[in-house]
Amino acid sequence: MLRRAGDHLYNGEKIRVAFALDCCDREAMRHVATTGGITAEDVQQLMVATVEHRYGWVNRVPQPIEWLTDNGSCYTARNTNAFAWDIGLIPRTTPVSRPQSNGMAEAFVRTLRRDYVRVNPRPNAQSVIDQLHGWFAHYDEVLPPRALRYRSPREFILQTCEALSGLYGATTMLSARVERQDAFADAGLFRLKTISQPHSDPELGSEHAGSEWCGG
């Protein structure tokens, strides 16, 4: 799930963050942040960073992955769709007015705001951008979503890789992780999903929209 979120700061500045969220293991894989609007180039940059995070330095993903987005211009731009096809992603758009489609993204944004944004100083845009990497890393390593039976995303990934290592006879964590992705893809359970929907935060007066990397 690739997701956009925006918040106002103490000094009136606004930051917009786009992130890729795995709907299977809930890992927040990569993100981009800007004080302007999320552009098609930002989305393409995030595509590359997310694919490299999961597969390493490859030109194309080993199995086609569905990249599901809403109808926002940064997602539906012709060059963005062409770029997605070039690296093995299959661009798709969601039906209009489907709030259930981005429930996982909404939950992640609520967690990010509740556990990180609102309890840390944010005097200006750059200070927040500088903290984002640490927030995302803490979420991946420590926070235990109920959907993962109260295991953190990285803990869930580790246990899944170990199980697949035994199942397929993989000798390294990297090969186990690749086989995990192939197993999902072969079963038709793995897709990259991006969604956008305007949303206002009553406390912060913010508006956000987004997308997802999804398995299942």
N, C-alpha and C positions, 0 to 999 in steps of 0.2 A: 504494500500500500504506500503509495507516494502521497504525501499530505502537505497542504499549506496551512499555516497558522500565523496569525498576526496579533501583536499586543502593543498597547501604548505604554511608554515609559514615563518616569516621573517628569522628565523635561519635555514631554509632548512628542518625542520621536516615536516612530513605529517601526518594528522589525517584523519581517515576514520570513518564515522558515518553511522550507519544503523538506520532507524526510521520506525515506523508503522504509516501510514496516513490513516484516514478514508475517503473514497471517497464520502461518503454521506455528512457528516458534516464538512469535511476538518480538523478535529482535529488531531494534531500530538500527538499520544497517548503515545508512549514510544520510547526510543532510546538507543542504545549502541554506545560507542566510543572507538577507539583504535588507537595506532600508528602503529599497524601491519595490516595484512589483516583481513577482516571479515571472521570468521570461521563458520563451522556448529554449533559449540557450542554457538557462539554468536547469530546465528539465532534462535536456540532453546530457549535461554535465552530471546530473544525478543518476541518470541511466548508466553511464559509464562507470561511475564510482560504485554503484550497487552491484553491477555485474562483476567488476574486478574484485569486490569484497567477497563475493561468493565463489567465483571461479578462477581468480587470479588474472594474469595478463593474457587474455584471450581476445581474439578479434570478434568472435561470435560465441554465444552460449551453445553448449553441446546439444541441448534439446530446445525446441521452440517454447517460449514462455509467453503467456498472454499478458499484455500490458494494458490494463483496463483503467480508463480515465473517465472523467465527466466531459462536458463539452466546452470547458474553458479554452480560451484561445492558445494558451501556452502549451496545452496538451494536443490540440487538434491541428496545430500549424503544419503545413505541408512538409516543411523541412524536418520537423520533429517526427512525424510519422515515417518519413523516408529513412531517417536515422535509426529509428527503432527497428525497421525491417532489416537494415544493413547489419545490425549486431544480433539478429536472431529473435528479437521481440516481436510479438504480434499485437499491434495497437488496436484497442477496442474502446468503445465509449459506453457508459452506463445509461439506462433509461432515465428520463427526467423525473424528478420528485421521488427518489428512492432513498429515504433517510436510512433504511436498514442496511443499505449497501456500504455505508461508511461508519457503522457503529463501532468497529474496532478502532478506527482512526479517532473518532470522537472520544472514546475512552482513554486513548493514549494522550490526546491533547489535554484532557481533564487532569490526568495524572501528572503531566509535565507542568501544568500551571499550579496545581495544588502542592506538589512535593518539591518543586524546583523554582519556578518563576516567583511565586509569592513569598518565598522564605529566603530569597537571596537578594542582595542589593542590585538594583538596576538603574543607576543614575543616568546612563546614556547608552546609546545603541552599541557602541563598540564593547563596552563592559559586558553586556549580555552575550554578544557574539563570541567573546573570548571564553565565556563560561559554558557555552553549549556543548562542546566536546565532552567536558567532564560530566555534565548532566546526563547526556546520552549514554556514556560509558557506565555511569552508576546505575542507570535504569537497566541496562543489559546485564550487568554483573550481579546486581544486588536485589532489585525489586522483584517480588514473586507474584506474578499474575495468578488469579484464581483458576483461569482457564488452563494453566500449566501445572495445576495441582500444587500451587505455591512453590514452584521452582522458578528461579530467574531464567530469562531466555538463554543465557550462556550455559547454565546448568542443564537445562533441557536439551540444548544442542549437544553438549558433551555426552550425556547419557544416551541420546539417540545415536550419536556417532559410534559409541562403544557397542551398542546393540547391533548396529549395522556392520561393524567391524567383525563381530562374531558371526553374523549371518553370512556375510560375503567373503570372509577371510581376508579383509583388508589389513595391511601391515602398518599403515600410518594413519594419523588423524586426518591428513589432507585427503587421502584416497577414500577414507570412510565418509568424509563430508561430500565429496563428489558423488559417491555412490548413493548417498542419501538423496541428493538432488535428482539423480537419474531415476531412482526408484519412484519418487513422487511424480516425475515427468512421465515415466512409463505407465504409471497407474492413472494418469490424467488428472492428478490432484495438485499439480503445481502451476501457478500462474502469477504473473505480476499484475497487480490491480491498482489502479490509480483513480481516486475519486475526489471530486470537489463539491462542496455545498456551503453556501454562506451561513455563518453562524455568529450570533452576537453574544458576548460575555457580559452579563449584567454588571459585574463588578468592574471590569476593565474597559467596558465599552468597545470590545474588539470584535473583529470580523475575520473569519478564517474559512478555508476550504482545503480539500486535500485528495490524497491518493494512497494506494496500498500495494505492497508486494505480498501476494496471497497464495497459500497452499491449501486447497480444499474448498 
